[in-house]
């Protein structure tokens, strides 16, 4: 059962952590915790149950990291900023959409990821997030609106660039 959910768990972890390496660690820890808690699982919504464990582990890691000072090497390379795309096409919008999704606050990012990207039902997403179904719908509505506003400004900027060229 858990093996079939690995791609979903990784994608959700990737959206939460914004780091592929941390996402892999988070999924691994989630699978270990799920195996330990297997006897407590009621059999309903296995994907939601695993995502809930993943989310709890993510929050635990955040609390743990917040309590420890962060050290940064002076020799750490600085990432180059993304350049504006010259052509507007679906691939560019899809890439931009995922970038903007990563910038949403966690509760909206998780709702959009679970319902729109992973195609969980409202009930499954509510179970995974530990909130009422109405809260999922509200967060999903707001998250989609934030993404729509960001992408609208991106499309407007692209059209201006094309018109000036």
RATAUR-V452818 format. One record per pair of residues at least 12 apart in sequence whose ideal C-beta (glycine too) atoms are under 8 Angstrom apart, sorted by the first residue. I is the first residue (numbers start at 1). GAP is how many residues later the second one is. D is the distance in Angstrom with one decimal. If there is no record, write none. Layout:
<<I/GAP/D> <I/GAP/D>>
This chain:
<<1/45/5.5> <2/29/5.9> <2/32/6.2> <2/33/8.0> <2/44/7.9> <2/48/6.6> <5/41/6.9> <5/42/5.5> <5/45/5.4> <6/21/6.9> <8/39/6.2> <8/43/7.6> <8/110/5.3> <9/18/4.8> <9/21/6.2> <9/22/7.9> <9/41/5.9> <9/42/7.1> <9/45/5.9> <10/13/5.9> <10/14/7.1> <10/17/5.4> <11/102/7.2> <11/106/6.6> <11/107/6.6> <12/39/5.8> <12/42/6.2> <12/98/7.5> <12/101/5.8> <12/102/6.9> <12/106/6.6> <13/13/4.3> <13/14/5.2> <13/17/7.6> <13/41/5.9> <13/45/7.3> <15/86/6.7> <15/87/6.7> <15/94/5.8> <15/95/7.2> <15/98/4.5> <15/102/7.5> <16/38/7.6> <16/39/7.2> <16/42/5.0> <16/90/7.0> <16/93/7.4> <16/94/6.9> <17/41/6.9> <18/84/5.3> <22/39/8.0> <26/28/6.2> <26/31/5.8> <26/32/6.0> <26/35/7.2> <27/27/7.0> <29/28/5.1> <30/20/6.3> <30/23/5.0> <30/24/4.3> <30/27/5.6> <33/20/5.2> <33/24/6.6> <34/15/7.5> <34/16/5.8> <34/19/5.5> <37/16/7.3> <44/83/7.7> <45/78/7.7> <45/79/5.2> <45/82/5.2> <45/83/7.6> <47/71/7.9> <47/73/6.6> <47/77/6.4> <47/81/7.4> <48/72/6.9> <48/76/4.5> <48/77/7.3> <48/79/4.0> <48/80/3.9> <49/78/7.5> <49/79/7.7> <51/63/6.9> <51/69/8.0> <51/77/3.8> <51/78/8.0> <52/75/7.0> <52/76/5.0> <52/77/7.5> <52/78/6.3> <55/55/7.1> <55/73/6.9> <55/74/7.0> <55/75/7.8> <82/17/7.7> <84/73/7.1> <84/74/7.6> <84/77/6.7> <85/73/7.0> <86/75/7.7> <88/67/7.0> <88/70/4.5> <88/71/7.8> <88/74/7.4> <93/58/6.8> <93/61/7.6> <93/62/7.8> <96/55/6.7> <96/58/5.5> <97/50/6.6> <97/54/6.4> <100/46/7.9> <100/47/5.6> <100/50/4.4> <100/51/6.7> <100/54/7.9> <101/12/7.0> <101/16/7.9> <101/46/6.5> <103/47/7.8> <104/39/5.7> <104/42/5.8> <104/43/7.2> <107/22/7.9> <107/32/5.4> <108/31/5.3> <108/32/7.9> <108/34/5.8> <108/35/3.4> <108/38/6.4> <109/34/6.8> <110/19/6.2> <110/29/7.8> <111/14/6.5> <111/18/7.1> <111/25/5.6> <111/28/3.8> <111/29/4.5> <111/32/5.4> <112/28/6.3> <112/31/4.2> <112/32/6.5> <112/35/6.9> <114/14/6.1> <114/15/7.2> <114/22/7.9> <115/21/7.0> <115/25/5.3> <116/24/7.5> <116/28/7.5> <122/14/5.2> <122/15/6.1> <122/18/8.0> <125/15/8.0>>
